[in-house]
Every structure is written in C-alpha cells, then in structure tokens.
Amino acid sequence: MVSWTGFEKIVRQGEPLAMHTWFQLGGPAEYFAEPENADQLIALLKRSHEENVEVRLLGQGSNVLIRDEGVSGLILRLTSTEFGKIEIDGQQVTVGGGANLGHLVTTSVHRGLAGMEMLVGIPGTIGGALHGNTGAHGGDIGQWTASATVITAAGETIERLRDDLVFGYRESSLDEPVILAATFVLEEDDPRELAKRMQKQWILKRANQPMGHQCAGCIFKNPRGTSAGELIEKCGLKGTRIGGAVVSERHANFIVAEPNCTSQDVQRLIDLVRSQVNDRMEVQMELEVEIW
Ligand SMILES: Cc1cc2nc3c(=O)[nH]c(=O)nc-3n(C[C@H](O)[C@H](O)[C@H](O)COP(=O)(O)OP(=O)(O)OC[C@H]3O[C@@H](n4cnc5c(N)ncnc54)[C@H](O)[C@@H]3O)c2cc1C
C-alpha cells in the first residue's frame, strides 16, 4: 500500500485522464497530482521514489494516447502558474516547463525575437516540446535551446547545458522525468516581419491538418527520406475506419477519434496502417505518438 501521508490534499486516485489529452480517450490514472510549486513537486518525486511508484509527466496530452484500462503509477501535471512563467532578458528567454508553447511563440514574436515562430499552431507545453524536440517546416525547438533544468526520479535538480544536450528528429536526450524550465537564445528581428512569417506558417498548418477534431499530432515518424502520410495515402488508407477511429481524409498521418471511439479502436487502426505499409511498401514505420 503506497503511503501519501502529507500529500492527501493533492494526490487524487482514479483521476480520468481522457479530458487531459487531445484524443480525449482512455482510462484513469492510479494516482494524479498537480503540485503547486517546485518544492512540492520535488517532495512528491522523492516520496514516489521511496515507495517505488513510477512517475510520468503529462503536458497537454497532445502526443499521448491513454489505454482504456488507464495508467498505473503517479501522473503529474505542471499546471500551476509557478511552472508557466516566461522571462525575457535581451535575446535570452527562460520558460517554465508547464508554459504553453503557443504563448512562448506569440510572446517572442511580439518582442521581436526570431526562432519560435515556425512552431505556431503546435499544441503542448515547453516540457512536452523539449522531450520530443517538437518541430515543423525544417526547424525544431532544440536548435534554440541553451540549457534546461531537470529533476531526476530521486528528486535531484540538475542544470543541463547545451554541450550536454542532443536533439534529433522528434527526440531529445532530455529524458529525466521532469523538465522544470529551459532557456532559449533567440535572434533579434523586426516584429512585423516575424508576425507575417508566423501568419504564413499558421495558414499552411491549418490547410494541411485536421482542425477541431479529437486527435494527436502525427501518429508515425517520417521514415528516412520519405513522408509517413504519403506512404499511408499511397496504400489507399485515407478514410479507413475501425470502430470510431478513422484515418484522416485531410492528412493520412493523423487518426481522428469520432464519437464512441475507444483507445483500443485507435491502437487497432495504428496496427492495421503499420502492417499495410510494411506489406505493400516494405517500410517499417515508428510511432511518434506515445501510447501509455
Ligand atoms: C493538432 C496537432 C498538431 C500537432 N502538430 C505538431 C507539429 O507540427 N510538430 C510536432 O513536432 N508535433 C506536433 N504535434 C504533437 C504535439 O503537439 C507535440 O509533441 C507537443 O510538443 C507535445 O506537448 P505536450 O505538452 O502535449 O506533451 P504530452 O503529449 O503531454 O507528452 C509528450 C511527452 O512529453 C513528456 N513531457 C511532457 N511534459 C514534460 C515535462 N515537463 N517534463 C518531462 N517530460 C514531459 C511526457 O511525459 C511524454 O513523454 C501536434 C499535435 C496535435 C494534436
């Protein structure tokens, strides 16, 4: 039996997770908490470590599919304003791990700082973006990252500097359980030019992705030298359905959840798409979305 003595007011049992994710699917968390500040967060990590409870950070759940049976262990969210601060000093921008990526994009554009504008329209938090090195149109968040403050499973806070960080395609070496904050060094530019560039990217994104639907982002990573969406489309899989899960007509690498969809429907559709692409195109596709 796990002891949460001292944390009774913040640790909840059986919190439904569907409403915390973009797919809006899946079951509850065994334990769930939204700590108010870094001290409380560290204390929770230490207790979980002592009690052998696995801890996972959930950002805005825009790249996660929760299984119908739910998730064991403790799910933490950095929703307190303490974790969402954005501080600007010249070209240096320091941001909390729970801050909204969209907020960082618009704030930096407004202040005449270039780099983040290509990430416009991508949902999620700074922690989620750094963990998976979120990117679009040939750029990614990693290229602007100067340092990150992380917390280990044992509750130790560490400052990781640029030389020690590796960012690849939709992956990074930031794999500690908590990314608490990060510092980016951006480039000075004309705010009006930046706003125009941001608008252009936004129009492109709106035109190419399903909007206003229950979905995560791209389901599969692009295999080297090709696009997962194109491969899926070439296999004639747009519109393919299992239960309430459908391969998007607008972008074949998106799966949309219709009413009454279950997490299992999405997982079965993922398996079907992957095996068809493998059989017909002889390409093994790797998941971009995480299944918890
Ligand atoms: C409509 C739509 C469009 C999208 N377009 C793009 C796109 O163009 N490019 C792109 O790259 N992605 C895209 N995505 C995917 C998604 O937005 C990104 O992966 C995003 O960065 C995930 O952030 P999140 O906060 O929602 O993370 P979550 O989905 O909640 O979590 C993702 C991972 O990050 C970890 N994590 C989250 N917060 C922290 C933290 N503070 N510390 C440590 N680990 C943490 C989680 O544990 C998990 O492993 C899109 C998604 C949607 C729904």
The ligand as a Gaussian input file, in Angstrom:
#p B3LYP/6-31G(d) Opt

LIG

0 1
 C       -3.351000      19.132000     -33.906000
 C       -1.932000      18.769000     -33.541000
 C       -0.871000      19.223000     -34.318000
 C        0.453000      18.889000     -33.997000
 N        1.472000      19.339000     -34.807000
 C        2.757000      19.042000     -34.485000
 C        3.841000      19.510000     -35.301000
 O        3.643000      20.227000     -36.280000
 N        5.107000      19.176000     -34.953000
 C        5.383000      18.401000     -33.849000
 O        6.558000      18.130000     -33.561000
 N        4.373000      17.930000     -33.058000
 C        3.087000      18.233000     -33.354000
 N        2.058000      17.755000     -32.562000
 C        2.384000      16.889000     -31.412000
 C        2.469000      17.624000     -30.055000
 O        1.823000      18.864000     -30.126000
 C        3.890000      17.821000     -29.593000
 O        4.540000      16.584000     -29.486000
 C        3.943000      18.567000     -28.247000
 O        5.217000      19.105000     -28.065000
 C        3.587000      17.693000     -27.039000
 O        3.492000      18.526000     -25.881000
 P        2.548000      18.139000     -24.671000
 O        2.773000      19.131000     -23.585000
 O        1.136000      17.987000     -25.127000
 O        3.163000      16.737000     -24.248000
 P        2.392000      15.400000     -23.886000
 O        1.704000      14.889000     -25.103000
 O        1.578000      15.599000     -22.665000
 O        3.630000      14.459000     -23.534000
 C        4.532000      14.071000     -24.542000
 C        5.811000      13.534000     -23.873000
 O        6.494000      14.619000     -23.225000
 C        6.705000      14.288000     -21.840000
 N        6.585000      15.510000     -21.055000
 C        5.581000      16.427000     -21.084000
 N        5.855000      17.429000     -20.229000
 C        7.031000      17.135000     -19.632000
 C        7.833000      17.774000     -18.644000
 N        7.527000      18.967000     -18.100000
 N        8.970000      17.162000     -18.266000
 C        9.347000      15.978000     -18.803000
 N        8.642000      15.324000     -19.750000
 C        7.495000      15.905000     -20.156000
 C        5.612000      13.292000     -21.499000
 O        5.981000      12.518000     -20.367000
 C        5.553000      12.495000     -22.790000
 O        6.604000      11.552000     -22.790000
 C        0.723000      18.087000     -32.857000
 C       -0.346000      17.638000     -32.062000
 C       -1.660000      17.972000     -32.387000
 C       -2.787000      17.496000     -31.513000

